Amino acid sequence: MTKAADKKLIVGLDIGTSKVCALVGEVLPDGGVNVIGEGSSPSGGMDKGGVNDLESVVKSVQSAVYKAELMADCQISSVFLSLSGKHIRCQNEKGMVPISDKEVTQDDVDSVIHTAKSVKISDEHKTLHVIPQEFAIDYQEGIKNPVGLSGVRMEASVHLITCHNDMARNIVKAVERCDLKVDHLIFSGLAASHAVLTADERELGVCVVDIGGGTMDLAIWTGGALRHAEVIPYAGNVVTSDIAYAFGTPPSDAEEIKVKYGCALSELVSKDAKVDVPSVGGRPSRSLQSQTLAEVIEPRYSELLGLVNQKLIEKQEQLRNAGVKHQLAAGIVLTGGAAQMEGLVECAERVFRNQVRVGLPLEVSGLTEHVQSPRYATAVGLLHYGKDSQTFDDSDLEPKRSVTGIFTKISGWLRKEF
């Protein structure tokens, strides 16, 4: 068995509320990612992105990583790890510096980014990502790549994503207990965006909603840059809970019923369709109409998407007031395990009054029958993130893909504290 490092492989580890997923990928000459190993296991000890039972998380991670190692025939020693939870915060900041030699150099770009990110944040938080949005030189605004341009002074707008120290430390501790090193910690919503969005969508304006078991991760992009990131601590598990209570069935069976027979729009369900619902306490199972199941699911999904829509309206107003492009002309992209339900796109289009699609991982080959699914969006995004970070010698640099193709010659910045 070869070590992953020897074969220059990348490993993405997505620890969610419902599942743990490990993907092993190799970078192709054309820049694509070839997935050669996949391992999944039910997630234990996680709730809404936070660790509530360390040993259970360790066992879940060990199981997923072992399966991925077997399939890829390699030994995994380090991973790119996703992070979510309501402790995630974001803010837009600006920095300004004089241009040292009348012409912008990479050192000037580094300097202005450093100035922009030097803002005071809460003592309990640390900076996770520093992502450039655009630059301005003297009177010229909206510059994507300032290197080589002439001017006197330069301003940078950046997007900061921060996380709670202890929340991050706990999930890293769980991974390190499995004898694994965490190369980088990446916000799940950013990773999912890398996997499912096109450059045109980011330019026109789009919102990615990664719907998992315990959290919904939001990432709003306009003008090619990330404008807002947020985590809503409600997601697919509340739908499962509703089914369990409505039909008096165990939560594990409720989850299976939701995945197999669920529909987010009751009018799409045949009135003759039936579903077998297990009971508790040794009672016999019952046969219920599928439409009744949809009538339980639809209002809850509408409520969840309504929470997202409320956030979108607030943030679009803030962007408008700041003079930044705020239209989401490319609509909404739903991804994550809970985005696979039948009728969800139609339900979402009614809530958002905008075009909606389900986001599948892009630019990936290999085990496509495994990973061409919304539930693998974050894990595939971690592979893309890792691929781009390997193009730098300095391990503290954030990969190019975090600025999503617009700053193809500008590196982002990451203050790595693990």
C-alpha positions in Angstrom: 0.0 0.0 0.0 1.5 3.3 -1.1 1.3 6.5 0.9 -1.0 9.1 -0.6 1.9 11.7 -0.4 4.1 9.4 -2.5 1.5 9.3 -5.3 0.8 13.1 -4.9 -2.8 12.3 -4.1 -5.3 14.7 -2.5 -7.8 13.6 0.2 -11.0 15.5 1.1 -12.8 14.7 4.3 -16.3 15.9 4.8 -17.6 15.3 8.4 -21.3 16.1 8.3 -24.2 15.6 10.7 -25.6 12.6 8.8 -22.5 11.1 7.1 -18.7 11.2 6.9 -17.2 11.0 3.4 -13.6 10.6 2.4 -12.5 11.0 -1.2 -9.1 10.3 -2.7 -8.3 12.1 -5.9 -5.4 12.6 -8.3 -4.8 15.7 -10.3 -4.9 15.2 -14.1 -2.6 17.1 -16.5 -5.6 19.1 -17.8 -6.4 20.3 -14.3 -9.3 18.0 -13.6 -9.6 15.7 -10.6 -9.7 11.9 -11.0 -11.4 10.3 -8.0 -9.8 6.9 -7.3 -11.1 6.2 -3.8 -14.3 6.8 -1.8 -15.4 5.9 1.7 -18.6 6.8 3.5 -20.0 5.9 6.9 -22.9 7.1 9.0 -21.9 10.1 11.1 -21.9 9.7 14.9 -21.2 12.4 17.5 -22.0 15.4 15.2 -24.8 17.9 15.5 -25.3 21.0 13.4 -21.6 21.0 12.4 -20.3 20.7 16.0 -18.8 17.8 17.8 -20.8 16.5 20.8 -19.2 13.1 21.2 -15.5 12.9 20.2 -15.1 9.2 20.3 -18.1 8.6 18.0 -16.7 11.1 15.5 -13.3 9.3 15.6 -15.0 5.9 14.9 -17.0 7.4 12.0 -13.9 9.0 10.5 -11.8 5.9 10.8 -14.5 3.8 9.1 -14.8 6.2 6.1 -11.0 6.7 5.7 -10.4 2.9 5.9 -12.9 2.3 3.1 -11.3 5.0 1.0 -7.8 3.6 1.5 -8.9 0.1 0.5 -10.5 1.4 -2.7 -7.6 3.7 -3.7 -4.9 1.2 -2.5 -3.1 3.9 -0.5 -2.4 5.0 3.0 -4.0 8.3 3.9 -1.9 10.6 6.1 -3.3 14.1 5.6 -6.7 15.5 4.6 -8.4 18.7 3.5 -11.2 19.1 6.1 -14.6 20.8 5.8 -16.0 22.9 8.6 -19.6 24.2 9.1 -21.8 25.3 12.0 -23.6 28.4 13.1 -20.3 29.8 14.6 -19.1 30.6 11.0 -19.0 34.4 10.5 -18.2 36.6 7.5 -17.4 40.3 6.8 -16.3 42.4 3.9 -13.2 44.6 4.6 -11.0 47.1 2.6 -7.3 47.9 2.7 -5.2 50.6 1.0 -1.5 51.0 0.4 0.7 53.3 -1.7 2.1 51.6 -4.9 5.8 51.3 -4.3 7.2 51.6 -7.8 4.5 53.3 -9.8 3.6 49.8 -11.1 1.8 47.2 -9.1 3.9 44.2 -8.1 2.8 40.9 -6.4 4.4 42.4 -3.2 2.0 45.3 -3.4 -0.9 42.9 -3.8 0.3 40.9 -0.7 0.7 44.2 1.2 -2.8 45.5 0.5 -4.4 42.1 1.3 -2.5 42.0 4.6 -3.8 45.5 5.4 -7.4 44.6 4.6 -7.3 41.4 6.7 -5.7 43.1 9.7 -9.1 44.1 11.1 -9.9 43.2 14.7 -12.1 40.1 15.1 -13.5 38.5 18.2 -10.9 36.9 20.5 -12.9 33.7 20.3 -12.7 33.6 16.5 -9.9 33.0 14.1 -9.6 33.8 10.4 -10.4 30.8 8.2 -10.3 32.5 4.7 -9.3 35.8 3.3 -10.7 36.0 -0.3 -10.0 39.0 -2.6 -13.1 40.5 -4.3 -11.7 43.3 -6.4 -9.1 46.1 -6.5 -9.1 49.8 -7.2 -6.1 51.8 -8.4 -6.5 55.6 -8.0 -9.8 56.3 -9.8 -10.2 53.0 -11.6 -12.4 50.5 -9.8 -13.4 46.9 -10.3 -10.0 45.6 -11.2 -9.6 41.8 -11.1 -5.9 41.5 -11.5 -3.9 44.7 -10.7 -0.4 43.3 -11.2 1.5 45.4 -13.8 -0.9 48.3 -13.8 0.4 51.8 -13.0 -0.9 54.1 -10.3 -0.2 55.9 -7.0 -2.3 54.0 -4.5 -4.2 50.7 -4.5 -7.3 49.6 -2.5 -8.4 46.0 -2.1 -11.8 44.6 -1.1 -11.7 41.2 0.6 -14.2 38.8 2.2 -13.2 37.4 5.6 -14.6 34.1 6.8 -14.0 33.3 10.5 -14.7 30.4 12.7 -14.9 29.8 16.5 -11.5 28.6 17.8 -12.8 25.8 20.0 -15.4 24.5 17.5 -12.7 24.2 14.9 -10.2 22.7 17.4 -12.7 20.0 18.4 -13.2 18.7 14.9 -9.5 18.9 14.1 -8.8 17.0 17.3 -11.2 14.2 16.2 -9.3 13.9 12.9 -5.9 13.9 14.5 -7.0 11.1 16.9 -7.2 9.0 13.7 -3.5 9.7 13.1 -4.3 12.1 10.3 -2.9 15.6 9.6 -5.2 18.4 8.6 -3.7 20.3 5.7 -6.3 23.0 5.5 -9.7 23.7 7.2 -12.2 24.9 4.6 -15.7 26.3 5.0 -18.2 23.7 3.6 -20.2 26.2 1.7 -17.0 27.5 -0.1 -16.0 23.9 -0.9 -19.4 23.1 -2.3 -19.3 26.3 -4.4 -16.0 25.2 -6.0 -17.6 21.9 -7.0 -20.9 22.9 -8.5 -20.6 26.5 -9.9 -19.5 27.7 -13.3 -17.6 31.0 -13.8 -20.6 32.5 -15.6 -22.9 31.8 -12.7 -20.4 33.5 -10.2 -20.2 36.5 -12.5 -24.0 36.9 -13.1 -24.8 36.4 -9.4 -25.8 33.1 -7.8 -26.5 31.6 -4.3 -25.3 28.1 -3.4 -27.4 26.4 -0.7 -25.7 23.3 0.6 -28.5 21.4 2.4 -27.1 18.8 4.7 -28.5 16.9 7.6 -28.0 19.5 10.4 -27.0 22.7 8.6 -27.7 24.7 5.4 -24.5 26.5 4.2 -25.1 29.6 2.1 -22.6 31.3 -0.3 -23.6 34.3 -2.3 -21.6 35.2 -5.4 -21.9 38.3 -7.5 -19.5 40.0 -10.0 -17.3 36.9 -9.8 -16.6 37.3 -6.1 -17.9 35.8 -2.8 -20.0 38.4 -1.1 -21.6 36.5 1.8 -21.3 33.2 3.7 -23.6 32.0 6.4 -24.8 28.8 8.1 -28.4 28.2 9.1 -28.6 25.5 11.8 -31.7 23.7 10.4 -31.7 21.3 7.5 -32.8 17.8 6.4 -33.0 16.2 9.8 -36.0 18.4 10.8 -37.9 16.9 7.8 -36.9 13.4 9.1 -38.1 14.3 12.6 -41.5 15.5 11.2 -42.0 12.2 9.4 -41.1 10.2 12.5 -43.6 12.2 14.7 -46.4 12.4 12.1 -46.4 8.6 11.4 -45.1 7.2 14.7 -42.1 5.5 13.0 -38.5 5.2 14.3 -36.2 8.0 13.1 -34.0 5.6 11.1 -37.0 4.3 9.2 -38.3 7.9 8.8 -35.0 8.8 7.1 -35.2 5.8 4.8 -38.8 6.7 3.9 -37.8 10.3 3.2 -35.0 9.3 0.9 -36.9 6.5 -1.0 -40.4 7.9 -1.3 -40.2 11.6 -0.3 -41.4 14.4 -2.5 -41.3 18.1 -1.8 -44.4 19.0 -3.8 -47.5 17.0 -3.0 -49.2 17.8 -6.4 -46.5 15.7 -8.2 -47.5 12.5 -6.3 -50.0 10.1 -7.7 -53.1 9.7 -5.5 -52.8 5.9 -5.8 -49.2 5.6 -4.7 -48.7 3.9 -1.3 -45.7 3.7 1.1 -45.1 1.1 3.8 -44.4 2.7 7.1 -42.8 0.7 10.0 -44.2 1.1 13.5 -42.6 1.1 16.9 -43.0 -1.3 19.8 -43.4 -4.4 17.6 -46.7 -3.1 16.1 -47.3 -4.1 12.4 -46.3 -1.7 9.7 -49.0 0.4 8.0 -49.6 1.3 4.4 -50.2 5.1 3.9 -50.7 7.3 0.8 -47.5 8.8 -0.6 -49.4 12.0 -1.0 -49.9 12.2 2.8 -46.1 11.8 3.2 -45.6 14.7 0.7 -48.0 16.8 2.7 -45.7 16.5 5.7 -42.5 17.1 3.8 -43.6 20.1 1.6 -44.4 22.7 4.3 -41.1 21.9 6.1 -39.0 22.3 3.0 -40.9 25.5 2.1 -40.1 26.8 5.6 -36.4 25.9 5.4 -36.1 27.5 1.9 -38.1 30.5 3.3 -35.4 31.0 5.9 -32.8 31.1 3.1 -34.9 33.5 1.0 -35.2 35.8 4.0 -31.4 35.9 4.3 -31.0 36.5 0.6 -33.3 39.5 0.6 -31.4 41.0 3.6 -28.0 40.5 2.0 -29.1 41.8 -1.4 -30.4 45.0 0.2 -27.0 45.4 2.0 -25.1 44.9 -1.3 -27.3 47.3 -3.1 -26.7 50.0 -0.4 -23.0 49.3 -0.7 -23.1 49.9 -4.4 -22.2 46.3 -5.2 -23.9 44.1 -7.8 -26.7 42.4 -5.9 -28.8 40.6 -8.6 -28.8 36.8 -8.6 -29.3 36.6 -12.3 -28.1 33.0 -12.3 -30.6 32.0 -9.6 -30.2 29.5 -6.9 -28.1 26.3 -6.9 -29.2 23.6 -4.4 -26.7 20.9 -3.4 -26.0 18.6 -0.5 -27.6 15.3 0.5 -31.0 16.8 1.3 -31.2 18.5 -2.2 -31.8 15.2 -4.0 -35.5 15.0 -3.2 -38.1 14.8 -6.0 -40.0 18.1 -6.5 -37.5 20.2 -4.6 -36.6 22.3 -7.6 -40.3 23.2 -8.2 -40.9 23.9 -4.5 -37.8 26.1 -4.4 -38.8 28.1 -7.5 -42.1 29.0 -5.9 -40.2 30.2 -2.7 -37.4 32.1 -4.4 -39.3 33.2 -7.5 -36.1 32.6 -9.4 -34.5 29.9 -11.5 -33.3 26.9 -9.4 -31.1 23.9 -10.3 -29.6 21.0 -8.4 -25.8 21.3 -8.3 -23.7 18.2 -9.3 -19.9 18.1 -8.9 -18.2 19.5 -12.1 -14.7 18.8 -13.5 -14.4 15.4 -11.9 -13.7 12.0 -13.4 -13.0 8.5 -12.1 -15.6 7.1 -9.7 -18.3 9.2 -11.3 -21.0 6.7 -10.5 -20.2 7.3 -6.8 -19.5 11.0 -6.7 -21.8 12.5 -9.4 -24.3 13.3 -6.7 -25.2 16.5 -4.7 -24.3 14.6 -1.5 -20.6 14.6 -2.6 -20.4 18.3 -3.6 -18.5 19.4 -0.5 -16.0 16.5 -0.6 -15.3 17.0 -4.4 -14.9 20.7 -3.7 -12.3 19.9 -1.1 -10.3 17.9 -3.8 -10.5 21.0 -6.1 -9.3 23.2 -3.2 -6.5 20.8 -2.4 -5.5 20.6 -6.1 -5.1 24.3 -6.4 -3.3 24.7 -3.1 -0.6 22.3 -4.4 0.4 24.8 -7.0 2.1 26.9 -4.3 5.3 26.3 -2.4 4.0 28.2 0.7 1.6 26.0 2.6 0.0 29.1 4.1 -1.3 30.4 0.8 -4.9 29.8 0.0 -5.6 28.1 -3.4 -6.5 30.1 -6.5 -9.8 28.4 -6.8 -11.1 30.2 -3.8 -11.2 33.3 -5.9 -12.8 31.1 -8.6 -11.0 31.8 -11.8 -11.2 35.5 -11.8 -7.9 36.0 -10.0 -6.1 33.3 -12.0 -2.8 35.0 -11.3 -3.5 36.2 -7.8 -3.2 33.9 -4.7 -5.6 34.2 -1.8 -4.5 34.2 1.7 -5.1 31.9 4.6 -3.9 32.4 8.2 -3.4 28.7 9.2 -3.4 28.2 12.9 -3.6 24.4 13.2 
